[in-house]
Amino acid sequence: MAAGPAQAAPYLATGEIVTVSMLLGVLSAAVVSTLWTVRLRGRTETTNRDLKAHLADARHTVSRLHALIGDKNRRIVVWDGLSQKPEFLGELPPETGAPAADRDFLAFGRWMTPASAGAIERAIETLRAQAQSFDLIVETARGEVLEAQGRVSGGQAFVRFIALNNLRAEAAELKLERDRLVAALATLQNLLDQIDLPVWQRDAGGKLSWVNAAYAQAVEAADAARAVSEGRELLPTIAREKIRSASTYDTPFRDKVSTVIRGNRGFLDVVDAKSPTGSAGIAIDVSDAEAVREELARTLKSHAETLDHLATPVAIFDGEQRLQFYNQAFQQVWGLETAFLETKPGNGELFDRLRAAGKLPEQLNWRQWKENALSVYRAIDTQTDLWHLPNGQTLRVFATARPQGGATWVFENLTEKVALEARYNTLVQVQDETIDHLAEGVAVFSPDGRIRLSNPAFRALWGITEDEAKPGTHIRAIEQACAASYDKPDGWKRFAHIITSFDDERPSCQGVLELRTGLVLDFAVIPLSNAQTMLTFVNITDSVRVSRALTEKNEALRKADALKNDFVQHVSYELRSPLTNIIGFAELLKTPTMGDLTERQAEYVDHIATSSAVLLTIVNDILDLATVDAGIMELDYSEINLTDLVDDVALQFSDRLQEGRLTLEIVAPDALGTIVADPQRLKQILVKLLSNAANFAPEGSSIRLACRREGTDFVFTVSDAGPGIPQDVLKTVFGRFESHGRHSGAGLGLSIVESFVSLHNGTVTIDSREGEGTDVTCRIPTAAMPAVAAAE
């Protein structure tokens, strides 16, 4: 029993120890935990007190910032990262025009100017994408100025819009104005650099401070900066001193200055304006205008001299209807005093003076007639009228309004023309009466085969009516109408071939026709002038009627030939006057004073002048031949220096040589001496021969003129390297209307040469070889000076 308790005591003691230990551990943990909790609680209270203090400070700061932001003079837009939804703080004054609603504020284009809206949108885009700050001055649609500041902070982008106070707004406005002025100045300088007029700017000391590119080119500088740095002056010293002394703030300097431009002497129209900080000038190159003005003065003088030598009266009035120019023909036709004309009377005053002198046509209503005549100054087209003067003259009046104001009056004297027309009409009537009363049948056909006229005898012989042979009827219709009387092939078909043939030679032919009616007709086909053809038919049924018909025919032919010569002579003289007027007016149209012509109009005027000159030459040739044929041509003998004559002909023929790309080779001794002959006719001989050689000579070849003296005779030979003339043609080269060159003409040249050489008692020969060229040699003997010329 005693052993049991003794053994159990250690066991209990160990269990108690474990329990006590565990309790002690728990108690220790509880104590430690309690101590940590107390300490943590202290720390938490301290932290809470600090946080409350910081929160109070933050709330105070936020309140202060809100109070600051809440100012009505600024508004802030904040973007958090890349968020598209911004936050808006503050507001702007209503007078700025900025919308109060957040959703409308970023629509800058609605309340800012286009330039400012574009600038702020680009700046915000760059701020948010690249974190690039900016400071801008923007302008609202109401004209108010705002300052915009863009910044990035803590991952946020914000833009602050500030409504500026008076001083800052004024400074911002001045900055905007400065920017506008700088841009405008840059634009203006860029514009001035692009124009071709030299422009410069000087400082208060008169030194160049800026020039444009045209100025640099004018002074031959590398560029504008070099021209300024080197001080290259465009104007001479005298001109600059004159500008400095004459220019004022109110009156700029304006004058024309002579200077060197790009190395050449020229004229500049200079304008130089003075300012408080210096001066600025611009120059216009008027060198071409000065040259044109001088050329215009020379042209006007030449124009006046040309008009003064015209046989046609001309008078020019200015915009105030006062006389500015008149030629001698005008003064002579109206018999006006020079002293009166030099007072430059008005057009109406001139009419009144002429009416008072009884020189104008009598009018029932003078005032109305005068107003109609003076209406040309308001008219667009040329006015034409016929004036039958009390002295028996007939004038055709052309009145044309001038483009620059005023009018030109041209008076064409038709007195001789009217008389010639009356005589011509009388001759035609006599011709018609003569032909109508001829016993032989006569019919005249035009080159196209249409009948021009026929007499009753022609219609009676062929048994056709007047309607079947009316003018304009074709020869084929005549042939069908006459077929009942005669239808053999050698009849009307032969006539039609001869009449409509294009052969250069139009020989006449004759023969006998026997009609089915029993009549025997003697016919003749006779070529007339103007390529017309006359058919004559004579009834030779019995010998008596044949004799009578032949007599009448010969008389009719003689009258027709005389009428033809008279007709050619009168018509040729009649053509010369209007041709001279056409040539004169064509030259007048080409002068600048008559107005500018288009390229096509100028070409047409040149064609008119050239064709008129050619036609005038042909008319003169026909007149010369008609004068020779009539035996009334007289030579005007004088002593001629042959060397001068040859030189004059060569100069006159130079244009024709250039046209055919030919050269003229003159072979003559240094001194040909003199000869007594008609200089005008001798010159015509040389020109006609050279023109004939030019027609045959190939392009690029040479024409040779060899001159020599054989005793007292003057011998010259014109040679060409053309194809030569066939032997059968040589027999007819001196015939009239013969033309074989490539430049077809009237064919009168060699005929005139032969006639004029014969009048000088000389000789002309032709030596031509086919394929080798042609030589024409003339021998002109010297003549004795007329007694009158010798006395003089």
ABEGO torsion letter per residue (X at the ends): XAAAAAAAAAAAAAAAAAAAAAAAAAAAAAAAAAAAAAAAAAAAAAAAAAAAAAAAAAAAAAAAAAAAAABAABBBBBBBEABABBBBBEBBBAAAGBBABAAAAABAAAABBAAAAAAAAAAAAAAAAAGBBBBBBBBBAAGBBBBBBBBBBGGBBBBBBBBBBAAAAAAAAAAAAAAAAAAAAAAAAAAAAABABBBBBBBAAGBBABBBAAAAAAAGBABAAAAAAAGBBABBAAAAAAAAAABBAABBBBBBBBBBBGGBBBBBBBBBBBBAAEBBBBBBBAAAAAAAAAAAAAAAAAAAAAAAABABBBBBBBAAGBBABBBAAAAAAAGBBAAAAAAGBBAAAAAAAAAAAGABBBBABAAAAAAAAAAAAABABBBBBBBBBAAGBBBBBBBBBBAAEEBBBBBBBAAAAAAAAAAAAAAAAAAAAAAAABABBBBBBBAAGBBABBBAAAAAAAGBBAAAABBGBBAAAAAAAAAAABABAABAAAAAAAAABABABBBBBBEBBBBAAGBBBBBBBBBBBGGBBBBBBBBAABAAAAAAAAAAAAAAAAAAAAAAAAAAAAAAAAAAAAAAAAAAAAAAAABAAAEBBBAAAAAAAAAAAAAAAAAAAAAAAAAAAAAAAAGABBBBBBBBBAAAAAAAAAAAAAAAAAAAGBBBBBBBBABAEBBBBBAAAAAAAAAAAAAAAAAABBBGBBBBBBBBBBEABBBBBBBBABAEBBAAAAAAAABBGBBABABBBAGAAAAAAAAAAAAAGBBBBBBBBBGAEBBBBBBBBBBBBBAAAAAX
